[in-house]
Amino acid sequence: MWKVSRFLLVGITLTPLGITSAWAGDGDLVMREPKHWALVITNDDYQNLDKLPSAIADSKGMFDALNQAHFDVTTASNLRNYSDFDKVLRDFARKVDEDDLVVVYFSGHGFIYAGSSYIVGTTMPQPMSKGDILKSALASETIPDYFNIAKPGGVVLLIDACRSLGAIKTDPQSVEVNKGSQTQLSQKSHFFMGLATKDGATAAGYEQKEVMSLYTSAIVSYIAKQDAEFKDVYQDIGVKVLLNSTQQGAPQEPGVYGYWYEKIYMNPTQKTYDGDKEAWLSALNEKKAETVKVFIARYALSPYVRAAKAWLDKNGDEETAQAYTGVSPRDVETAFNAATQDEQAEVNRSLSSLGFDRIQNYQGGLLEDALPHETSTNVPISAESRIVLKNFNVRAAPGLNSKVVGKLASMDRVLVKDYITNGSDTWAKIGAPKLGGNDAYIKVNPTPSDQKIVLGRPIGDFVIPTSTESSSLVSGSAIDDMINQLKQSGKTITWISLSAGATEDPALASDRLLQLANAKYLLTQQGISSKAITSVAASPEVTGNGVRMKVLGY
């Protein structure tokens, strides 16, 4: 746990660079711990296929392990056909509420057909036809669709079944069953599906009803691990299965399919929830809808996700900003790099009627206003997102005699495409959602190109490592140490620029955006004004994880 320093930022004697609205109200911190639901289905008593006595042990082992992880567990056994599967799943789905965690486990026979992994009812005939498949088995990938109405925060499927024909015989005159084809995923739901073995392979079970299968035994060993992300837990499961099966002379490699974005914890404690709270307060501190959306996606199973959704419903108008800064965050980065320890870092003062978001992005996909880099604050080489700081009449052409085609209110977002001089007036060519996508013009106040804002001298360049507890947070103790280091050397901070690197991995890119928010939040807890902190996401300067912190002052 990081300690709070009493080192305060000395006030900056500049014109106001940003405004803030009320920060965290009581409603923003309302907790609702998600409920954890599990459905354990085990089929052992097959009529036309080999019986699977070990499925009985699998059922008991999973029930006990999930209970240990505080799940509400429903069990079902020896489901005969598709109708049985369908009824059990529909009844179970009625228990689930929005933002809950759902686990569905199956132990029994299975196979692949037409790219999907099927779980088999106990009355599957032999040989089987295409019609028999539709009547007697269920495609695993369709299970998440049963929860579409409930909208849980996460769905995890664990399928302990073969993925080859095995003992299942087909009528060669009626249907061809594919082996090893790629699983076709549901397009309706996000889910994590763990499979006992890779495509076209068998999964080991046992004739003794007291002995769990290799795959289920590994799940039972790890699933109740506290405060561990399930993607990491599942790696441990896979390694255990592979090692144990290799020792028995028949290597079995578990697989993973699906599409999931959220952090999944099977057995979170207060430690995890404390991290969730810090991540939420950090996202909330940004006062930016896009950052809150990223929090909702990554923390879909957090006790604070409903508070985040409520905030977004109230403040999520993407046409209106909640806060701004008077300088370009990217220009701050450039000014820091250009200055020496004996030189002041300077940036152009923005047009007084247009502000910037406090976080800018070199890479699209995380922030919807991410745009290419500009070389000058006043003359962009490509369109840039800006925030208007007063009410405007919007005109069809750059002239006061031109037709008024709309109005903008203070804090509305616009896309500035160009600046045009008409006589002694400067006009911005803009686009805005409320203008219907049409180009229009607003008269802006010009700023002399030699008018600068002095931010201070470079006094520190640090990399804040990622927290060991969460991929979405940074190390609070590291920030504490860095600030104390500056304090002990007699430095005074006047500005901080934060930056994080680019990545093609959506989850990692989102984590880095949340790390930027977390670093800013922790700095404000040190007494540093959020008005003196700007951020750049997907910076080409930063490689690897962590947040780079460039400090200006004297």
Buried (B, 14 or more C-beta within 10 A) or exposed (E): EBEEBEBEBEEBEBEEBBBBEEEEEEEBBEEBEBBBBBBBBBBBBBEBBEBBBBBBBBBBBBBEBBEEBBBEBBBBBBBBBBEBBBEBBEEBBEBBBBBBBBBBBBBBBBBBBBBBBBBBBBBBBBBBBBEBBBBBBBBBBBBBBBBEEBEBBBBBBBBBBBBBBBBBBBEEEEBEBBEEBEBEBBEEBBBBBBBBBBBBBBBBBBEEBEBBBBBBBBBBBBBBBEBBBBEEBBBBBBEBBBEBBEEEEEBBBBBEBBEBEBBBBBBBEEEBBEBBBBBBBBBBBBBBBBBBBBBBBBBBBBBBBBBBBEBBEEBBBEBBBBBBBBBBBBBBBBBBEEBEEEEBBBBBBBBBBBBBBBBBBBBEEBBEBBBEBBEEBBEBEEBBBBBBBBEBBBBBBBBEEBEEBBEBEBBBBBBBBBBBEBEEBBBBBBBBEBBEEEBBBBBBEBBEEEEBBBBBBBBBEBBBBBBEBBBBBBBBBBBBBBBBEBBEEEBBBBBBBBBBBBBEEBBBBBBBBBBBBBBBBBBBBBBBBBBBBBBBBBBEBBEEBBBBBBBBBE
